[in-house]
């Protein structure tokens, strides 16, 4: 019996038209990455588990795909040593896993799997910098466009296999790098014709300062994770979650102004300075934000809007300064289409201390969906050739191939229908492929060309075909 074909959950096939559109987006990104001085690198699709684990927090660790050391591992009876504490898990729910069982499970996992698919491009980049530090000129600016994998719950715009498009610079603490990254976001989205994008910013120091002011420094992560959900669960939902994490009513009262934070950028910065008057770290974060915002305002943006969002708390496990998140135009219901931030010592986890870095990422799949929904893809994007030569017989086919060869040398996408089939079949092929012109015959070096869209028939020379 034939096997029914299928795809793993959270993955998808891409048609020629979809690939052409994705390549268009990536070509725009590459152009601007290189225009801004970023160099391309690539890293392996999988890394040592020790490289990835523990870098994304507990939730991130759960979403990392592990790779079995050998497909034959469980066929070797001498290797199977399943601890009794793990065997007991088969009859238990996840909520009842004991500490001993979790330790045993982690040890067993490490024994059978020491590789994992990369979760993002940032941690592998940090590993790359450390391993190649003697070859690099610092500050080192790199861009990387490669797939990553996460065992996440699939939904619109979120897949288990997807591309990340990153630009990072390491080896400099200058805030001009943040200014440049805001400009880079703006340049890419302006070139894509995506107007109405909002680049939201925050700063880890600001969040730490707020937590200190309200007496919740030891609950920073719980506090910021709850605050980050404000637009999803509302004020009361955030307060409820904070109470459940042990944050006091007095602290909630102090943080109340954040729930209705509004006004111009300058107004928000002034409010934060007042709120954080007793926090040197918080004020340092405000000063950094002010510098970035003032320079961006003075230089100007093409179309993007820069805004301060004090609830933004992504990536706190390694971000130490600025935090970025890009919101799609309000006309589209879509989550963030980009994000990033400053990480002062990410390479320190691999032994290279005090190397500051900052970077951003573009959400390729979500950007694709936004452009598709808004009808912003150029009509010229296609994976099909421009001209199809009909195949009437071998003599005509040879003349057609001579013309096809000449056209290709001039950069014109052309092809010959391979079989001497009925004209109706060849027409349908051209229509299905989206090929705009067909050459029906050639006589005395004059080509009979039909425009499929308009139905017009033209008699053209080879030179005229080239400029068609």
C-alpha positions, 0 to 999 in steps of 0.5 A: 500500500502506498504511503500517504504523504504528509509534513511535520507539524509546523512546517510547510512546502513553498511553491515557486511563486512563494520562493520568488517572493521570499527571495525578493524580501531577502534580496532587499535585506541583503542590499541594505545589510551590505550598504550598512557595512554588514558582512555575511556569515553562515553557521551549522544548522545544529550545534552542541547542546551545551552551546544552546541549553541555558541561554534562552531561559527555562521556556526556551530550553523546552522549545529546543529540538534535540537530535538523537546521537545515533538512529541505532541507539535504542537498537543496542540493548547494551546502551539502554539504561533507562533509570527507574525514576524516568520509567515512572514518568510514563504513568505521571503527568508533567505536573508531578515530576519530582526534582530527582526525576527531572535531574535523571531525565536531564542526565539521560537526555544528555547521554542520548543527545548531545546535539540540537537544532539551532534555536536562533542565530544570536547564540551561534553567532556569539560562539562563532565570534569566540572561536574566530576572534583572532581572524576578525576585525572589531567592531565586527558587523555581520548579517546572517539569513538562515533557518532556525527551529523551535518546538513551538505551538504553530499558529499564523505567522509562527512555524517550527521551522522558519528563517531568521534574518539578523544583523549584529555588531560586536566589539563596541559599546557606542550607542551610535550602533543602536541609532544605525540599527533603527535606520537599518530597520527603516531603510528595509521597510521603506524599500519594501513599501511597508509604511506605518511600521512602528519601531518600539524601544525600551531598555533593560536598565529602565526595567531594572530601575522600575523593579528596584523603585517598587521593591521588586528587584529580586522579582525582575523577571516575573515583573517584566514577563507580566508587564510584557503581556499588557496588550494581551491580557489588559491591566487587570490581567497583568496585576493578577499575574503579578500578585500571583508572583508575590508582588505586593499591592504597594508595588502595584500602586507605584507601578500604576502610571506604567499602565497608562503611559502615553504622550510624545517620546519626550513626554515619556522620557520625562515621566520616566525620569521622575519615576526613576529619580531614586534609581541610578541604573534606571536613569542611566537607561533613560539617558541611553534612550534619550541619546538614541531618540534625539539622534534618530530624530535629528537624522530623520527616518524615511517612514517608520515611527520610533516609540518608547514602550515601557512594557517591552521586555523581550529577551531579558535573559541576555539583553542588557541595554536597548530592546527593540520590537517592530510592530506591523502597520495597524491595518494588519493583525500581526504580531511583531515583525522584528526585534533585537537589543543590546547584549553586553557580555553574551560572548562571556558564556563562551569565555570571551569577556567584556565584548558588547554587542547589539543586533536586530532580527527581521521576521521573514515569514511575518513580513511576507504575510504582511506584504501579501495582505497589503498587496505590496509585492511587485507584479514583476516578481515571478519564478517563470520565464518571460518568453516560451517558445512553442515546439512545432517540430524538430526544425522549428525547435532548433531555430527556437533553441538558437533564439533561446540561447541568444536571449539567455546570454542577454539575461532574458529568461526564456525556454522551449517547450520540450515536446512537439505537443498540441498548441492548446496544451502548450498554451495552457502550460504557459498560462499555468506557469504565468509566462507573459509571452509565447513565440508560436513560430519563426519564419525568416528570422521573424518571430510570431509573438503572442501576448497572453494577457492582451491577446495581441500578436506581434511580428518581432526580430530577435533584437526586439524580443530582447527588449520586449 
